[in-house]
Amino acid sequence: QVQLVESGGGLVKAGGSLRLSCAASGRTFSSYGVGWFRQAPGKEREFVAAVTWSGDFTRYADSVKGRFTISRDNAKNTVYLQMNSLKPEDTAVYYCAADIVGALLSRSANEYDYWGQGTQVTVSS
C-alpha cells in the first residue's frame, strides 16, 4: 500500500512559478512510476506529466511541454512538478498517482494504482 500526499499548490499570477511535491509512504515507492494529472471545474481529468521509477524517462502533455518539469528524489520518496510560465488555463486541482509497473509513462488515469488527494493551483490573469 502506498499513500501519496501532494503539496505546494496555491495562488500565483500568470507568468509565475510553483513547485508541487508528491510525498509517498512505503518502501516500494522507488520502484513505481509516477504521473501528474489535473482537473479543472467541469472538465475531465487530464494527463500532465509522468516519470519512470528511475527518473530516467519522462513524458509531458503538449500543453505543458517546455514549461513544466517532472523529477523525483527516491531517497526522499518524493516526486516534484516544477511549473514555470504559468497560465490561467493551468488552473486546476493537481493530483499525483503511482503505477506499480514502474515504467508505463501512461497518459491514461486508468493505468495508475494509487492517487493522492490533490492540491489546488490557481493562476490569475
Buried (B, 14 or more C-beta within 10 A) or exposed (E): EBBBBBEBBEEBEEEBEBEBBBBBEBEBBBBBBBBBBBBBEEEEBBBBBBBBBEBEEBBBBEBBEEBBBBBBEBEEBBBBBBBBEBBEEBBBBBBBBBBBBBBBBBBEBEBBEBBBEBBEBBBEE
